[in-house]
């Protein structure tokens, strides 16, 4: 596992914990974003902003 997948799993866990512990609209919004980002990063294993070698 690379560091991005571990970061994605951590974001998923934090998002799920926030949904069930905090009863607030803003917290639900933030946890939804965390879960979405965590799922994408966990599946792909990379970020969008990686450098490309252009020759």
Secondary structure, DSSP 4 states (H G I P E B T S, - for coil): --HHHHHHHHHHHHHHHHHHH---HHHHHHHHHHHHHHHHHHHH-S-TT------
